[in-house]
Amino acid sequence: MATQSLNNPFADFGGIVHGDRFIGREDSINKITERVLGPTYGNLAIMGLPRVGKSSLVWHAIMDRKVELIKIKTIPIFFEAGSCMSSNEFFKKMVTLLYDELEFICEDEKYQKFSVKILESLKNEYDKDLIQKYFKLVKRFGYKTIFIFDEFDSVQSFFGKADFQLLRELSYNPDTHLCLVTCSRKTIEDIEVKDGAISNFAGTCSDLRLGMFTKEDVLEYWNHFGKYWETDDTYKNAISYFTGNHPWLMDKINSQMFNLDITNDLFSKFDDVKLELMEVLDNIVSTIEKEHLIDSAIQVVVGPYYDSNQKQIEKLLKYEFIKKVSPEYKELLFSGMKVGPSWDGYCYTCFSDYGTLDFYRRYYANVPYVSLWSDTENLLRYSVKEFLKANFSLDWETELTASLTSNPPFPAFPIDKWKTNLRSLKTNRDKMIQNFPTMNGGHLVDFTLTAQIFDLFIRPNWKWFNTHIFKGSREEWNTKFEFLTALRNPVAHNNVIGNMEEEMRVAREYCQNVTAAIKEWQKNRITE
């Protein structure tokens, strides 16, 4: 049980974690050391999902060693990129931050003399040459400078190609040779792109993708906090289920559970952690969307898989937004239901089991046919409304029901089932209007799903639709209608699809057939 007289050991979550509190990440620390802290060095771009620990990693690996680095004339500077509103302010701040550090370190009179002159000039106006001149001066006096740009994504709103080019020049030119470390959610390539123009700054950076805690990190995590708080394996497994070993989320939930004195049955307190879970998952999904990877993630986790490429999947894996698991594991997670595609004994889930179920909830009905099918579906609704207008009064529901009851389209027509389905449509319409009042006043047909368009209106009144619009064999058109109905049925999208490319080809063909028939009918009506 938690000893409540102790201070909450997780109470510092949300800030930069450093010193003894920093846990794990040995491989990442080694890469930073090799790339940034050696006598030969280069730029490093640290990328990862929100709150995964990018700032804490770079602070621990570099800023915690500031005293010893200064002794070897290496000046590390932590720079909040989001604090600037313009590129001019950004580069001036680089100069002033370094000047403030060296003011107490470099006592050489020549440096003091020239640096003061440059700073005074920069106060009056921004000058790229003066920026470069200052960093040349610092390098000439034997100093190596490491700039850590935290939240580097923010520069996208005010940097242009010339600004990225200046960063490149400052870092690769031997006369200045700054070491630049960026922390961002997006890739440097995506941050650089603006109006189709791309500089070469990204080419100077080595990438470090920061993901979730490894098994070794998690073991170290629980060993560390076990000194303050004793929990059982059931609790630890529940934390892994909910968080997927996301460091910030682990701290966040553990902090809350410590305060509640919960050390075992975390699932019983799910409502207490749900808000935090959803907030982080929203931020993570938003990042994946901004990286233009959301469609690929939906395809490999939820399905169906149709045009996601290997490069996109590799990016998702590097972000650790998705992970490989066995089909049996995923099927067990979904209580025996097969969800999404699989390949040669493996498939993909999101980084946490709970996150996978939430992702499925978000995108269960998000399918690739939406844009392909929506225009065709709207045309079908239009044709149905025109049919009703041509054959019935405003009280078409009563008249159509009476017509199908007295003159069924075929002897075994299930009129009672048809009436039930119509009532169901009206109930759904009423619920939609209750939730979204602005939809009030719309035609009942506007609320139909794909299957309802065919089953409630077109098939029972085939004679009229066949005569005016869908000319030819009923069997031929019925095949197309059944295919398109199945295509828009979300349940079908959870099954593994053998030849998605062929399905898409057929879907396009059938949509074109339906669209062409309706538009031909429209054209003939105008000319008549």
C-alpha positions in Angstrom: 0.0 0.0 0.0 1.1 3.6 -0.6 2.4 5.3 2.5 0.5 8.6 2.3 2.9 10.4 4.6 5.4 10.3 1.8 5.4 12.9 -0.9 3.9 11.7 -4.2 6.9 10.4 -6.1 5.2 11.2 -9.4 4.2 14.7 -8.5 6.7 16.3 -10.9 5.2 14.7 -14.0 4.7 17.1 -16.9 7.9 19.0 -16.5 11.4 18.1 -17.8 12.6 15.0 -16.0 16.3 15.1 -15.2 19.0 14.0 -12.8 18.3 10.8 -10.7 14.6 11.0 -11.7 15.4 10.3 -15.3 14.9 6.7 -16.3 16.2 4.5 -19.1 16.8 5.5 -22.7 20.3 4.2 -22.8 20.4 3.7 -26.6 19.1 7.2 -27.2 21.6 8.7 -24.8 24.5 6.9 -26.5 23.4 8.2 -29.9 23.2 11.8 -28.6 26.6 11.4 -27.0 28.2 10.1 -30.2 26.5 12.6 -32.6 26.6 15.8 -30.5 29.2 15.6 -27.7 32.3 14.3 -29.5 35.2 16.3 -31.0 33.5 15.8 -34.4 29.8 16.5 -34.3 26.7 17.2 -36.4 23.0 18.2 -36.1 20.5 15.8 -34.6 16.7 15.8 -35.0 14.9 14.2 -32.1 11.3 13.3 -33.1 8.5 11.6 -31.3 4.9 11.6 -30.3 3.6 14.2 -27.8 4.9 14.0 -24.2 7.0 10.9 -24.9 10.0 12.5 -23.3 12.0 14.3 -26.0 12.8 17.4 -23.9 13.7 15.3 -20.9 16.0 13.1 -22.9 18.0 15.9 -24.4 18.2 17.8 -21.1 19.5 14.7 -19.3 22.0 13.8 -22.0 23.3 17.4 -22.5 22.1 20.1 -20.1 22.8 17.9 -17.0 26.4 17.9 -18.1 26.7 21.6 -18.6 29.3 22.2 -15.9 31.7 19.6 -17.3 31.0 20.7 -20.9 31.9 24.3 -20.2 35.2 23.2 -18.8 36.1 21.9 -22.3 34.7 25.1 -23.9 31.4 23.6 -25.0 28.4 25.8 -24.4 25.0 24.0 -24.4 21.9 26.3 -24.7 18.3 25.2 -24.2 16.2 27.3 -26.5 12.3 27.3 -26.4 11.6 27.8 -30.1 8.0 28.5 -29.4 8.9 31.7 -27.5 9.6 33.5 -30.8 7.1 35.1 -33.1 9.4 35.8 -36.1 12.6 34.5 -37.7 14.4 37.8 -36.9 13.5 37.4 -33.2 14.7 33.7 -33.4 18.2 34.5 -34.7 18.7 37.5 -32.5 17.7 35.4 -29.5 20.3 32.8 -30.5 23.0 35.5 -30.3 21.8 37.0 -27.1 21.5 33.6 -25.3 25.0 32.7 -26.3 26.3 36.2 -25.4 24.7 35.9 -21.9 26.5 32.6 -21.3 29.9 33.8 -22.5 29.7 37.1 -20.6 30.7 35.1 -17.5 33.0 32.7 -19.1 35.1 34.4 -21.8 37.2 37.1 -20.3 39.2 37.8 -23.5 39.1 41.6 -24.1 39.0 41.2 -27.9 35.9 39.0 -27.6 34.2 41.4 -25.3 35.0 44.4 -27.5 33.7 42.8 -30.8 30.8 41.0 -29.3 29.4 44.2 -27.7 29.6 46.0 -31.0 27.7 43.3 -32.8 25.0 43.1 -30.2 24.5 46.9 -30.2 24.1 46.8 -34.0 21.6 43.9 -33.8 19.5 45.9 -31.4 18.9 48.5 -34.1 18.3 46.2 -37.0 18.3 42.5 -38.1 21.3 41.7 -40.3 22.1 38.1 -41.4 25.7 39.0 -41.9 26.0 40.2 -38.3 24.5 37.0 -37.1 27.1 35.0 -38.9 29.8 37.4 -37.8 29.0 36.8 -34.2 29.1 33.0 -34.4 32.4 33.2 -36.3 33.8 35.3 -33.5 32.7 32.7 -30.9 34.2 29.9 -33.0 37.4 31.8 -33.5 37.9 32.0 -29.7 37.7 28.2 -29.5 34.1 27.6 -28.3 31.8 24.9 -29.5 28.1 25.8 -29.2 25.2 23.4 -28.9 21.7 24.9 -29.5 18.8 22.7 -28.3 15.7 23.9 -30.1 12.7 22.6 -28.1 9.3 22.5 -29.8 11.0 23.1 -33.1 7.7 22.5 -34.9 6.6 26.1 -34.0 9.1 27.7 -36.4 7.0 26.4 -39.3 4.6 29.3 -38.8 7.3 32.0 -39.4 10.4 30.4 -41.0 11.0 30.6 -44.8 13.4 28.9 -47.0 16.1 31.5 -46.3 15.8 30.9 -42.6 16.4 27.2 -42.8 19.2 27.9 -45.2 20.8 30.2 -42.6 20.6 27.4 -40.0 22.2 25.1 -42.4 25.1 27.5 -43.1 25.7 28.2 -39.4 25.9 24.5 -38.7 28.0 23.2 -41.6 30.3 26.2 -42.3 33.7 25.5 -40.6 33.9 29.1 -39.5 30.8 28.9 -37.4 30.0 25.1 -37.1 27.2 25.2 -34.6 25.7 22.0 -33.3 21.9 22.1 -33.6 19.6 19.6 -31.8 15.9 19.9 -32.6 13.0 18.4 -30.6 9.8 18.1 -32.6 6.7 16.0 -33.2 7.1 16.4 -37.0 10.0 15.5 -39.2 12.4 18.2 -40.2 11.4 17.7 -43.9 7.7 18.4 -43.0 8.6 21.4 -41.0 10.7 22.8 -43.8 8.2 22.4 -46.6 6.5 25.7 -47.3 4.9 26.8 -50.6 6.7 23.9 -52.3 10.1 25.3 -51.4 12.6 23.0 -49.6 16.0 23.9 -48.3 18.7 21.4 -47.4 18.7 21.9 -43.6 17.1 18.4 -43.1 20.0 16.9 -44.9 22.4 18.0 -42.2 20.4 16.2 -39.4 20.8 12.7 -38.2 17.4 11.4 -37.0 16.6 10.0 -33.5 13.1 8.6 -33.2 12.0 8.4 -29.6 9.2 6.0 -28.8 7.8 4.3 -25.7 9.8 2.8 -22.8 11.5 -0.5 -23.6 11.0 -3.6 -21.4 14.3 -2.6 -19.7 13.2 0.9 -19.2 9.9 -0.3 -17.6 11.8 -2.6 -15.3 14.1 0.3 -14.2 11.0 2.5 -13.8 9.2 0.1 -11.4 12.5 -0.6 -9.5 13.0 3.1 -9.0 9.5 3.9 -7.8 9.3 0.6 -5.8 11.5 2.4 -3.2 8.6 4.7 -2.5 5.5 2.8 -3.5 4.7 -1.0 -3.5 2.4 -2.3 -6.3 1.6 -5.8 -7.5 2.1 -7.3 -11.0 -1.7 -7.0 -11.7 -1.4 -3.2 -11.2 1.7 -3.0 -13.3 0.1 -5.0 -16.2 -2.9 -2.7 -16.1 -0.7 0.3 -16.4 1.0 -1.3 -19.5 -2.5 -2.1 -20.9 -3.7 1.5 -20.7 -0.5 3.4 -21.5 1.5 1.1 -23.8 4.5 2.2 -21.6 4.2 5.9 -22.7 6.4 7.6 -20.0 4.3 10.7 -19.3 1.0 8.7 -19.3 2.5 6.2 -16.8 3.5 9.0 -14.5 0.2 10.8 -14.9 -1.9 7.7 -14.0 0.4 6.6 -11.3 0.3 10.0 -9.7 -3.5 9.9 -9.6 -3.6 6.3 -8.3 -1.0 7.1 -5.6 -3.2 9.9 -4.3 -6.2 7.5 -4.3 -4.0 4.8 -2.6 -4.8 2.3 -5.4 -2.1 -0.4 -5.8 -3.8 -3.3 -7.4 -7.2 -3.2 -9.1 -6.7 -0.3 -11.6 -9.5 -1.4 -13.9 -12.1 -0.6 -11.1 -10.9 3.0 -11.2 -11.0 3.4 -15.0 -13.3 6.4 -14.9 -10.6 8.2 -12.8 -8.0 7.8 -15.6 -10.2 8.0 -18.7 -9.9 11.7 -19.2 -6.1 11.6 -19.1 -6.1 8.7 -21.5 -8.4 10.4 -24.0 -6.5 13.7 -23.8 -3.2 12.0 -24.7 -4.7 9.8 -27.3 -6.3 12.8 -29.0 -2.9 14.6 -29.1 -1.2 11.5 -30.5 -3.8 10.9 -33.2 -3.6 14.6 -34.1 0.1 14.3 -34.6 -0.3 11.3 -36.8 -2.9 13.2 -38.9 -0.5 16.2 -39.3 2.2 13.8 -40.5 -0.3 12.5 -43.2 -0.1 9.0 -41.7 -3.6 8.6 -40.4 -5.0 6.8 -43.4 -2.2 4.3 -43.4 -2.7 3.7 -39.6 -6.4 3.1 -40.1 -5.7 0.6 -42.9 -3.1 -1.5 -41.0 -4.9 -1.4 -37.6 -8.6 -1.3 -38.4 -8.7 -2.2 -42.1 -9.3 -2.5 -44.9 -5.8 -2.4 -46.3 -5.7 -0.9 -49.9 -3.0 1.6 -50.7 -0.8 2.2 -47.6 2.9 1.8 -48.6 5.8 0.4 -46.8 7.4 3.8 -46.2 4.3 5.0 -44.4 4.2 1.8 -42.3 7.9 2.2 -41.4 7.3 5.8 -40.3 4.4 4.6 -38.0 6.7 1.9 -36.6 9.5 4.4 -36.0 7.1 6.7 -34.2 6.0 3.5 -32.3 2.4 4.5 -32.9 1.9 1.0 -34.2 3.6 -2.3 -33.3 3.7 -5.8 -34.7 1.8 -8.5 -32.8 0.5 -12.0 -33.6 -3.0 -12.4 -35.2 -3.9 -14.5 -32.1 -2.9 -11.7 -29.8 -5.0 -9.1 -31.7 -8.0 -11.5 -31.9 -7.9 -12.0 -28.2 -7.7 -8.2 -27.6 -11.0 -7.9 -29.7 -12.7 -10.7 -27.8 -12.4 -13.2 -30.7 -13.3 -10.8 -33.5 -10.9 -10.5 -36.5 -10.0 -6.8 -37.0 -7.9 -5.5 -39.8 -5.5 -7.3 -42.2 -2.6 -9.6 -41.4 0.6 -10.7 -43.1 2.5 -14.0 -42.8 1.8 -14.5 -39.1 1.8 -10.9 -37.9 -0.5 -7.9 -37.8 -0.5 -4.4 -36.3 -2.0 -2.8 -33.2 -1.5 0.7 -31.7 1.1 1.3 -29.1 -1.2 0.3 -26.2 -4.0 -2.2 -26.0 -6.4 0.3 -24.8 -5.3 2.8 -27.5 -6.0 0.1 -30.1 -9.6 -0.3 -28.9 -10.0 3.4 -28.9 -8.6 3.8 -32.4 -11.0 1.1 -33.6 -13.8 3.0 -32.0 -12.8 6.2 -33.7 -12.3 4.8 -37.2 -14.6 1.7 -37.3 -16.7 3.1 -40.2 -13.9 5.2 -41.8 -13.5 3.4 -45.1 -11.8 4.3 -48.4 -15.0 4.2 -50.4 -16.5 7.3 -48.7 -15.2 9.8 -51.3 -15.7 7.4 -54.1 -19.3 6.6 -53.1 -20.7 9.8 -51.6 -21.5 11.6 -54.9 -23.2 8.4 -56.3 -25.2 8.0 -53.1 -26.4 11.6 -53.2 -27.5 11.1 -56.8 -29.4 8.0 -55.8 -31.2 9.9 -53.0 -32.0 12.6 -55.6 -33.5 10.1 -57.9 -35.6 8.6 -55.1 -37.0 12.0 -54.2 -37.8 12.7 -57.8 -39.6 9.3 -58.0 -41.7 10.2 -54.9 -42.5 13.6 -56.3 -43.6 12.2 -59.6 -45.9 9.5 -58.2 -47.2 10.8 -54.9 -48.3 13.9 -53.0 -46.6 15.4 -50.0 -48.1 12.5 -47.9 -46.0 10.1 -49.9 -45.3 7.8 -46.9 -48.9 6.9 -46.5 -49.6 6.6 -50.2 -46.4 4.5 -50.9 -47.3 2.2 -48.0 -50.8 1.7 -49.3 -49.5 1.1 -52.8 -47.0 -1.6 -51.8 -49.7 -3.2 -49.5 -52.4 -3.4 -52.2 -50.1 -4.0 -55.1 -46.9 -5.7 -53.9 -44.1 -5.8 -56.5 -44.0 -9.6 -56.2 -46.2 -12.2 -54.3 -43.9 -12.8 -51.4 -43.0 -9.2 -50.8 -42.4 -8.8 -47.0 -44.6 -5.7 -46.5 -44.4 -6.0 -42.7 -40.6 -6.0 -42.7 -40.7 -3.0 -45.1 -43.0 -1.1 -42.7 -40.6 -1.9 -39.8 -37.6 -0.7 -41.8 -39.4 2.6 -42.7 -40.3 3.2 -39.0 -36.6 2.5 -38.1 -35.5 5.1 -40.7 -37.9 7.7 -39.2 -36.7 6.9 -35.7 -33.1 7.4 -36.7 -34.1 10.6 -38.4 -35.8 11.9 -35.3 -32.7 11.1 -33.2 -30.4 12.9 -35.6 -32.7 16.0 -35.5 -32.7 15.9 -31.7 -28.9 15.8 -31.6 -28.5 18.2 -34.5 -31.5 20.6 -34.7 -30.2 22.3 -37.8 -31.1 19.1 -39.7 -34.8 19.7 -39.1 -36.8 20.2 -42.2 -34.8 17.8 -44.4 -36.4 15.1 -46.5 -36.7 11.7 -44.9 -34.7 10.2 -47.8 -31.7 12.4 -46.9 -31.3 10.3 -43.8 -31.1 7.0 -45.6 -28.2 4.6 -45.4 -27.0 2.9 -48.6 -29.0 -0.3 -47.9 -32.2 1.7 -47.2 -32.0 3.5 -50.5 -32.2 0.2 -52.3 -34.4 -1.9 -50.0 -37.0 0.8 -49.1 -37.3 2.6 -52.4 -35.6 1.2 -55.5 -36.1 -2.5 -55.3 -39.9 -2.3 -54.3 -40.5 0.1 -57.1 -38.2 -1.5 -59.7 -40.7 -1.1 -62.5 -40.5 2.7 -62.4 -36.7 2.9 -61.9 -36.1 0.3 -64.6 -38.3 2.2 -67.1 -36.8 5.6 -66.4 -33.3 5.2 -65.0 -31.7 1.8 -64.6 -32.5 0.3 -68.0 -31.7 -3.3 -68.8 -31.5 -6.5 -66.7 -32.8 -6.4 -63.2 -30.3 -9.1 -62.3 -27.4 -7.0 -63.6 -28.4 -4.0 -61.6 -29.1 -6.0 -58.5 -25.6 -7.4 -58.6 -24.3 -3.8 -58.6 -26.6 -2.7 -55.8 -25.7 -5.7 -53.6 -22.0 -5.0 -54.2 -22.2 -1.3 -53.3 -24.4 -2.1 -50.2 -21.8 -4.6 -48.9 -19.1 -2.1 -49.7 -20.6 0.5 -47.4 -21.4 -2.0 -44.6 -18.8 -1.2 -41.9 -18.9 -4.8 -40.6 -17.4 -6.0 -43.8 -14.4 -3.7 -43.4 -13.0 -5.7 -40.5 -12.4 -8.8 -42.6 -9.2 -9.5 -44.3 -9.5 -8.4 -47.9 -7.8 -10.5 -50.6 -7.7 -8.2 -53.5 -8.4 -4.7 -52.5 -7.2 -3.2 -55.8 -9.8 -5.3 -57.7 -12.6 -4.3 -55.3 -11.8 -0.7 -55.8 -11.7 -1.1 -59.6 -15.2 -2.8 -59.5 -16.5 -0.2 -57.1 -15.4 2.6 -59.4 -17.0 0.9 -62.4 -20.3 0.3 -60.6 -20.4 3.9 -59.3 -19.8 5.2 -62.8 -22.6 3.0 -64.1 -25.1 4.3 -61.5 -24.0 7.9 -62.0 -24.1 7.7 -65.8 -27.7 6.2 -65.7 -29.0 8.9 -63.4 -27.3 11.7 -65.3 -28.6 10.4 -68.6 -32.1 10.4 -67.2 -31.6 14.0 -65.9 -30.5 15.0 -69.4 -33.5 13.4 -71.1 -35.9 15.1 -68.7 -34.4 18.5 -69.6 -34.7 17.9 -73.3 -38.2 16.5 -73.2 
